[in-house]
Amino acid sequence: MARLTIRVDFGNGAALGPGKVRLLELIAETGSIRKAATGMKMSYRQAWLLLKSLSETFGEALVTTATGGKAGGGAILTPSGRAVIGAYRGLEAAATKASGRHLAALTGHLAPPPRAHGPQKTD
């Protein structure tokens, strides 16, 4: 089954796509940048650089952090972070709905999958 992937390229050269949005969602779910990075199989540094890029793109932090201590620290989304996820997922849903017929047409033109060959006899 084909699926549509949305990447938004902004006029300033920045971009927003499924990876950055998923990182934000995992931070919201886990309360941790490190756990979110691990969940995406990326380094903490890479996750931090993506968050920095998002902050520069939108002109404000989308995640706030608290350092460790008795309460343990962590990370949470700002209202803007939640709004960016909502807007992106809304765009994705609308585009998927609008593109269904076209995706089906493209899928109909795909080459058939290769046939599986059984074990070959060798003499």
N, C-alpha and C positions, 0 to 999 in steps of 0.2 A: 504494500500500500504506500502510495506516495504521500508525503507531507510537505507542507509549506514552511520554510524557515524565513523569518523576517529579520533583516538587518536594516537599521535606519542610519543613513549617512547624512550627517548634518552639514550645513554650509561652511562651518568653521573647520572642517576636516575631522571632527570627532565622529564616533559611531556608537550605536547601541544595538546589541544583538542578544541572542539567546544565552550566551555564556555569561555576560555581565549581569543579566537579569537573574539567571539561575544562582549566581553567586550571592546577589542580594537576598533572594528567597531563602537560601541555605543559612545565611547569617540570621535572618528573621526566625528561622526554625530552630537553630542551634544556640543562638546567642553568643556565637564565637566566630571570629574571622578564621582562626586556626582550624576549627572543625569544619567550617564551610570549605576552606581550601582543601583539606583532606578529602572531603566528600566529592570534590571536583578533580581530585588527583593532580593538584597543582601545589606549588610551594606557597608558604605564607607570604613570602616576598612578592610573588606574582599576584596574589590576591590583593595585597596592600597596594601595589602599583595600579591595578585595575580600579580599586576604590578611589585612589588619588585622581586617576583619569576621569572617573565619573564626577568627582567633586569639581574638577576644572571644567568639565563639559556643562554641568548644570549650575555652576556658580555658587554652590554650597555643598556641604557634606550631606551625603545620603545615609551615612552610618555614623553613629557616635560610639565612642569607646570609653570604658572606665578601666583604670588600672587595677591590678590585683590588690589584695588586702584581705581583711576579714570577710568582706562580702564576695570576694573572688573575682571582681572585674567582669568584663564581657563586652558585647557589642549589641547595639539595637539600631533598627532603622529609624531615621527621622521621618516626620510626616512627608517630606519631599521624597524620601526613598520609597515609602509605601505608594505615593502617587505615581512615581516613575514606573514601578512594577505594574500598577493597575492600568496605566495608560498603554504600556507595551503589551500586556496580555489582552487588553481590549482590542488593540490594533491587530494583534495576531488572530484573535477569534473572528473579527470582521473580515480580515483578508482570507482566512481559511474558508469561511462560509461563502464568500464571493467567488472564490477560485475553484470550488468543488468540481464544476463541470469541466473546466479547463484542465485540472489535474487528471481527471478521469480520461480526457481525450489524450493527453500526453502519455499516460500509463498504457492506453490502448495501442500505442505505437512502439512500445518497448519490444526489444528482441525477446524471444522465448528463452526461458532459463536453459542452461545446458543440461542435456540428459545425463543422468547418472549411469555410469558403466559398471556392470557387475565385475566380479573378479575375473581376471584374464587367465586362461590356461597357458601354462608353459610346459613344453615337453622336453 
